[in-house]
Amino acid sequence: PAKGFGKLGSAGFVNYDEICRFIKSGASKVFDEDSRTPYAYMDQEWVSFDDQVSVMEK
């Protein structure tokens, strides 16, 4: 489980460039069918975000 803000969200938010670097560094990217949004995780860090698919769904 995640515990509060990790290194990724230490400023209280995460920009898209940080998410891309997080995924490139080895985070797993998953598309959640229920919420129709992607999220990425590695160790105890987790972040959800919008991509082209989730934006089109909205």
N, C-alpha and C positions, 0 to 999 in steps of 0.2 A: 504493500500500500504506500501511497505518497504521503509525505508529511509537510504540509505548508508549502511555501515557495521554495523551490530548489534553486540551483545556480541559474537555470534557464529563466525563471521568472522573478529574479531577485529585485527587479525594479517595480514589481507589481503588475507588469504586463509583458507580453512577448511579441515581438514583431515577426513578420513572415520570414525575413532573412534568418533570424535566430532559429525558427522552426526548421527551415531548410538545412541549416548547418547541423542541427540536432539529429535530423534523419540521416544526413550524410555521415555523421559520426558513428552510426550504428543503431540508432533508435528504431524500433519496429513501428511501422505505420499500419493502421487498421482502419477500415471504413465500417462504421457502426450503422447497420441497416435500420435499426429502430429510429435513431435520431437523424439519420441521413447525413451524418457528419464524420469527418476523419478525426483520428487522434493518434498520437505517437507516444511511446513510452520506452524508457530504458532505466534499469535499476529502480530507484524510487522516484524518478521524475516522470511526469505525465502531463500532456497538454492536448487540448482539443482545439481545432481551428477550422476555418473554412477553406475549401479549395474550389476549383472550377465546378466540380460536380455538385457540391453542397450549395454553392451560390445559385446554380441553375435550378436546384430543387426548391429554393426559396422563391 
